[in-house]
Amino acid sequence: MGKFVLSEAKNGYKFNLVAGNGEIIATSQVYKSAASAKKGIASVMTNSQIAKVENQTEKGFKAVTNPKFEVYKDKKGEFRFRLKAKNGQIIATGEGYTKLDSCLKGVASVQKNAKDGKITEK
């Protein structure tokens, strides 16, 4: 089972979603307070379960409505995902993957681990 690790950042608080094997699978932005970071966690828990995948690496991809996981290639050519809430705000991002399949497995891992993830504070 996954967990959300809430920690202090340079200018506030952030969280990582950590899988049962200890791997970080998603990271948040920096929030001004721990309370707002916890609201971000709740948003990831909810939106990850209903988000569709928009694979922007496919030619002529079909855009889907928010909430969604946007899968894209970054400037280094790595596959990444970002989870957007219903309002279009990015609420979590994934690491870079060399293969599309690995990135899609990362999305599935977020969905699995965020569902019942417990919050721990660092």
N, C-alpha and C positions, 0 to 999 in steps of 0.2 A: 504494500500500500504506500502511496506517495504522501508527501507532506509539504507544507508551505513553510519555508524558513524565512522569518521576518528579521531583518537586521537594520542597524543604523547605517546610513550612507553619508557621504560628504555633506550633503545639504538636506538631509531628511531621512526617510526610510524607504527600503525596497524589499522585495521578496523574490525568492527563487522557489520554483516547484521542483522538488527532488523526488525521483523515482525510488522504489524500494531497494534498488541496487546501489543507491547513493549518487547516481548521476543527475546533474542539473539538466532538466529538460525544457524549462522556460524561465524567463527572467522578466521582472517588471521594470517600469520606469521608476524614477525617484519621486516619492510623495512627500509632502511637507510634514505630515504627522503620521504616527503609528495608526491612528484611527482611520485616516484616509487610505493607508496601505491595506488595512484589513477590509475596507470596503472594496478595494481593488481585488483582493483575494476572493471575496464573495462574488464579484463580477466574473472572475475567471471560472469559478466553480459552476456558476449558472450558464454563462455563455458558451463555454467549451462543450457542454452537453447538447446544445441545439445548433451549434455553428456548422455550416456546410463548408466544404473545401472549394476554394477558387484557385485552380492551378494556372497561374499566370505564365508558366513556362510553356504551355501548349499554344501552338499557333491558332489564333482565332478563338481563344478561350472564352467561355461564357461567364459573364459577370454574375455573381449571386449577391443577394441582399445581406446586410448585416443582421445578426452576428455572423462572422465568417473567419475561417483561417485562410489567409492569403499566402500561397506558396509562390515563391519567386526566386530569381537568380540575382545574387548581389554582384558588385563590381569585380570581385575576385572570381566570379563564375561558380560560387557555391550556392547550393539550394538552401533556402531559409523559409521560415514561416513566421507570421505575426497573427495574433488573435485580435480581432476587432470586435468591440461591443456593439450593441444595437445602435448606439449613437455614432458609430464610426471611429471612436477613439481606440487607439492601440492599447491593449491591456496586458499583453504578454508577447514576448518574442523568443524565438528559438535560436540555437547555435547554427553555424554553417555546416552543411553536409556535402560530401562529394558526390553523392548519388541521390536522385529524386526519390527512389524507394525508401532510403533511409530517412529522408525528411518527412515523408508521409507516415512512416512508422513513428517518428517523433510527434506528429500531430495526434496519432492514435494513442500514444503514451500520455500525452497531456489530457486527452479525454478520459482515459482510464484512471489516471492518478489524481486528477483535480476533483473528480466526482465526490469522494469522501475524504479528501486530504485534510489532515489535522494541521493546526497552526502551532509552530514552535518558534520561540524567540531566541535569537542568538545574542 
